[in-house]
Amino acid sequence: MQRRSLAVIVLCLAPLALIGCKAAPSTLAQARAHDADPPQLWSKRGSAALSGPGRLALAEISVEFVTSKFETGDKRQAAFIPPHPVFLAAGAAGVGRKDIEFDDAAFDQIAQRVGQSLRYELTSRGWDVIDPAQTTTASAFAGFDALEPGEARPVSELNFAATDTGRVRTMRVLPTEGGRVITGPTGKREENARKTLLTELGADALLRAVIRVGVYNGRASFEEGSRLLLTTAKGASTLTAHRSLLSDTPVLDDNATNATLSVSQSSYLNAVGNSAPVFLRQAIDALER
């Protein structure tokens, strides 16, 4: 009864919260239907460009799995939820909460498939790629704070801003391609660590990639909030996904409910194979400009 009452109150206050809604994510089919002018998923800040081909070092490929979030509405998400006591109480009561359940084995397999997709996109453009497994052995890698090889990082967030697939509550971050999850430093120190590593490896470009994935409307989501950090001898650039891309096919299994989104491993891996290349191809296209 208490949860139902909170839901009613939240609905009454929804117009206040929904001032400024995110555009609904595009599906893979919608993106392909506009090949001449596809939805622009990424935005770039900085002057460095991925001009090559040449020798490219991958400092990190990590995959952020959204494991719990809050959603508002159906197709479009509120850009911001005010820190009002009613909304805080509604969140505590679980109103709009979606828990995403991946099988333990699925985490690693999905992360590896995403990493392979990024590597393929780079090698298909002629880049000679230095794996994260090799990059992490360089002495300059000590300039980063990083987890042990293969170690996952749990992330809990308290935020009021949302992406186009909802407000993240928890994530699990996994490394791929034999690398490590980088946890720090930030800002200028992080950029300097990348420059030092670039110099030691004698590479033309160095890339850190953090790709966020989840589930939205029953489909695999390659999400807003993903980011790539590029370093070259000429400078650095940050690429951030400002829109998500959804798979065409559903990825939930028969145990899924409205609140617990139980993922089918095989369906999700198929979705990665079909959708991740499009998401990542746009990212590399943007870095080349």
Summary of the structure (lengths in Angstrom):
residues: 289
radius of gyration: 19.5
end to end distance: 54.9
largest distance: 63.8
contacts: 966
relative contact order: 0.23
helix: 34%
strand: 33%
